[in-house]
Amino acid sequence: MLKDKEKRAQRQQARYYSQQIEHKLFEAMRGLLVELDQMMDRRLVATFFRLLLVLILHRHRNEGLWLSELGSYLMPIMG
């Protein structure tokens, strides 16, 4: 019984943090998202935002190289 309550509390806490991260990401990306929305279909813009959110929320220490490579494709180094 106690473990069920602990798991439920952990899920609620994780959900809360996920929502906070989503809100902060949206605030940081708002300008770009508005510009993209004016240039292309809203569904593509939403997919782009969700892609960024998934990359942040589901990052994993052991898979960091994969995310680094994906990040380099998303944001090529200007040089």
N, C-alpha and C positions, 0 to 999 in steps of 0.2 A: 504494500500500500504506500509506504513512504517513498519507494523508488518511483512509483507512478507519478507521485506529486513532484518529485525532483525532476523527472523527465519532462513533465508538463511545464514546469517553471523554466527549464532550460530552453524548451521550444519557444515559449513566449518571449524570453529574453532574446533569443536568436532572431525571432521575427521582428522585434522592436529594433534591434541593431540593423537589420536588413532594410527596414523602412527608413531609418535615419540615413544610411548610406545612399539609398535611392534618392532621397530628398536632396542631400548635399550634391550628389552627382548631377541631378537635374538643374539645380541652381548654378553649378559651375558651367554646365553645357547649354544653358538656356539660349544665349545669343546665337550659338552655332545651330542649335535645333530650329530656332525661328527662321534663320536664313535658309537652311536646308528645306524647311517646310514650304517656303516660298518658291523654291526651285524644282522640287520633285514631289512625288506622291507621299502623302502623310504616312502610309503604311511602311514605306522604306525608311523614313525618318524614325519611326517607332522601333523598327527592327534594329536599326543602327544603335539607338539608345539602349535597347535591351541587350544587344551584344556587349556593349561596354559594361553594362551593369552585371551581366553574367561573368564576365572576365574578372571583375573586381570581387564579386561575392563568392565565386567558386575557385579562387586561386588556391594553389596548393604548393607547399614548399618543394615537394619532389618533382612537380611538373613546372617549376619556375622557368626552365629553359624553353619549354614550349611557349609559355606566355611571353617570354622575352622575344622570341622569334616572331610571334604574332604581333606584338607591340611594334617591332621594327617595321613590319609590313604596313601597319596602320599609320605609323608616324615616322616616315623615313627621315634619317638624319640629314639636315640641311648643311651642306658644306661647301 
